[in-house]
Amino acid sequence: MTQTLTREELGPTQSLAQQATMNALGVRVGASEVESFLEKLASASVPAPIGATADVKIAVWGKVQVTPDGQPWLYDHTIWGGPAYFGSSVGFMYTAYDSWDAFFQDVTSVHVQGVDVGGGLLQANWFRSDGLPVGQFNGVAAGGGLVEAGGSGKWEHT
């Protein structure tokens, strides 16, 4: 039986996205830092989420491309990981910063994961140079599937 993720379930503090974030980042940055990050993403002091599309094509190495709606920015970089995954996703981006411009200008790397729940969740977490997470994309991935990859790269102003 296939379950479809709703807009509300894609929020960073909802159980599916929150669990995926904790599983992926908890060991890397610590559980308390992940909890603080998730609280910031859902805070009233940050800008509203924006719609975005994400494409991941990888077989050991590949590309991730994220295009935020209505923003003059593009994230299009090489990632390394696996297993093979070729998919597109539509969802929402969240930032822990007080403006989207600050987020787009401060990102230095990304971690991407596909989680086989609710029909498929594709999640990207962006980091600043000191390794702390600063933003997230959660989207519905057609067909679902597992993938874990990452790489360095900055947002490009288009």
C-alpha angles and dihedrals in degrees: 000000000000120000120201120220116236128215090257092052090056092063114115094242096048115107100254097047093037093052092047090051094048092047093050101038106023095088093040100050104008132261095265092053091049091050090050090048092051092048090052092050090056096040122119088231094070127077119269117272116267128215117249144169125225131195124192124187115172142152104165088320129020146127138292119198123184122183117189115209115250094003127112092226136100131189108204115155146138118267133188127214139069171096104256111281131170115178150126128223139192119205147106137300124218130190134201090209128090092242137030091229091059090051095048092049097047104048117111104166146010140216116203127193137175116209121196098225133112092008092312136322122209113196131184123188119193125207138199123229095277091057098253117135116247107170146015142204120203118185144163109256117207110239095001124231142164124274136149122188143139147177147162127278146121131236112264120223108230 
